């Protein structure tokens, strides 16, 4: 079970903003990469391949940090720390499709 996010953070996640996911490399150094992010209740969803550097890093060490900045107002931001608690195989790319379609739909609404 995740923690509840504030209304402001939920809005940041629901709009077409990119987040940056920080993970740990095997030598302990940080690795940060832009990702799409979504919510499922109190859980944050991030799509990445298990074979990606992010996937490998979180398999070895589930601790992560996420930062997200509002595309429209870069002074609105949020930072969160937590752990990967679940992995879901997605061979049909269902989650990727949902995130990309929602991001595209919202981005078009902004233009």
Secondary structure, 3 states (H helix, E strand, C coil): CCCCCCHHHHHHHHCCCCEEEEEECCCCCEEEEEECEEEECCEEEECCCCCCHHHHHHHHCCEEEEEEECCCCCCCEEEEEEECCCCCCCCCCHHHHHHHHHHHHHHHHHC
